[in-house]
Amino acid sequence: MSLVVTLGEIMARLATPGFQRFAQAMPGKLDVTFAGAEASIAVAIAQLGGQSAFVSALPRNPLADACLANLRGLGVDTRHVLRTEEGRLGLYFLEHGVNQRPAEVLYDREGSAMAVTPAEAYDWSAIFKGASWLVISGITPAISQRAAEVTRQAVQQAAQLGVKVALDINYRSKLWRWKPGQTPRELAMQTLRPLLPQLHLLIGGAEDVATLLEVANPGNGPEDLEALARESCRRLPNLRWLAMTRRESQGAGRQRFGGFLHDSEAGRSHFAPVHDGKPALHDLDQIVDRLGAGDAFSAALILAMQDAELDQAQRAVAFATAAGCLAHSLEGDYLLANRAEVLALMQGDNGGRVKR
C-alpha cells in the first residue's frame, strides 16, 4: 500500500476530566494527550494497516520529544518533522459537552513552531518520495500566513510530482485571524480557493463546501447533497471525489452519523449506512468523545481508495463511516481501532457484545 503524507500542526490537548467545566477543574488536573487533524489522520491510517508520514515543525524540547515518540509508537513515520529553535508546541483546551451543553475549545497556538517556520525549510522532494497522497486541512493555513504559504507550496509540489491531494475544509471560526480587516470566513475562502484546481478529493460539511465553491447551499437531505456534489464537480472538473459526513444532533452525547461520497467520473453518489436501499444514519447513543471522528472518516476513506478489497465507492464510504462511528467511542482525538474492528462494524456487527 502506498504512502499517505499528512501536513499540519500537532498540539497538546488539555481536557477537563469527565464533564467538568474549566472553572471546576482549574486549579487542578487536566488530561493531556496529543491532537491535531492531520496527525489524527496519519495515526488512523497507520492503525488501519496503511503507511503514513506526518510533516510538521516542532520545537527542540522534551515536550515535542514526547509528542514524536507517541506518534512513532502508533506507527507514524515522523522523519520529516522539522525540529526548530524558534516557536513552541501549540496547545488547545477542551471542555467536553454533555446533554444540551456543547463542548468548548480554546486555542493557544500563536507563535507555535508550525506557525513561524517558512515553506523553504521543508524538503518537498524527499517528503513526497514514494507518496501517493498528500492530505491537508483548512486548519493549517488558518494559524498563520507562513503556515498558509507552507500549505500552498505543499499542494503545488505534490501536484507537480503526481501525488494526489485531499483537502478537508475543517473551517474553524476561532482561527483565521492573521490578516486584519478580513473576517475569518473571508480569509479562509480567499486562501483555500486557489488550492481547489489541484484537488483530487474534497471533504467537508455541506455548508462549508457550498461556501467555498460559491454554490447555493440546498440543504442536508440526500437529494440536496447529490445536487451540491454534482454542481461542485461541474465547477471543479479535475475533482474526482467529494465526501461529507452527515450528522443529526440530539444533544452533545447523542447523535446520528453517516457518510456521503460522490464519484464525479461515474456520476454517482453513495451513502452509508443504507437500510432497505435508502440512505440512513447510525445511532450514536453514548458518545465518549466526538473530536477526531471526521479525521477518522477521512483517513479510512483515503485508505480504502488504495485497497483492492475496499476501493469500490460504496464499500469505501461504508468503511469510512464505520471508522467515524468507532471514533466516537474513544477518548482523545486518535482512532485507536484496527481494520478488523472497522470491517466488523461496516458489515453489521454493532451489538457491542463482549468478545471472549
Secondary structure as UniProt FT lines:
FT   STRAND          3..7
FT   STRAND          11..15
FT   TURN            18..19
FT   HELIX           22..25
FT   STRAND          31..35
FT   HELIX           37..47
FT   TURN            48..49
FT   STRAND          51..55
FT   STRAND          57..59
FT   HELIX           62..73
FT   TURN            74..75
FT   TURN            79..80
FT   STRAND          82..84
FT   STRAND          90..95
FT   TURN            99..100
FT   STRAND          104..108
FT   TURN            110..111
FT   HELIX           113..116
FT   HELIX           119..121
FT   HELIX           124..127
FT   TURN            128..130
FT   STRAND          131..137
FT   HELIX           140..143
FT   HELIX           145..160
FT   TURN            161..162
FT   STRAND          164..168
FT   TURN            173..174
FT   TURN            180..181
FT   HELIX           184..192
FT   HELIX           193..198
FT   STRAND          201..203
FT   HELIX           206..212
FT   TURN            213..214
FT   HELIX           222..235
FT   TURN            237..238
FT   STRAND          241..249
FT   TURN            252..253
FT   STRAND          255..263
FT   TURN            264..267
FT   STRAND          268..272
FT   STRAND          274..275
FT   TURN            276..277
FT   STRAND          278..279
FT   STRAND          282..284
FT   TURN            291..292
FT   HELIX           293..304
FT   TURN            305..306
FT   TURN            308..310
FT   HELIX           313..327
FT   TURN            328..329
FT   HELIX           339..346
FT   TURN            347..348
//
